[in-house]
Amino acid sequence: MESTIKLGYCAYCKTEIREVLSQGPHPKTKARYCPNCATQIWAIHECGANLRYDDEFCPVCGGANPIYLGNDPEKLADTQ
């Protein structure tokens, strides 16, 4: 089963956000949000790495992602 996020949809509201998923955090606010439900999609970790809400750990330092959405199949599964 392909994840909702890999298909380009928000894990929470299921609206199409492919562009937001590919943009990364905003350079000034250090975050980016779903335009429909305002869920935080991107953040910058304390080590400076870009983290998306489906990254469990930081790929640079291995630290926990504060905005990780978890392994909830309700959010990750393709329900369409």
Secondary structure, DSSP 4 states (H G I P E B T S, - for coil): ---TTTTTB-TTT--B-HHHHHH-S-TTTSEEE-TTT--EEEEE-TTS-EEETT-SB-TTT-PBPTT---S-HHHHS---
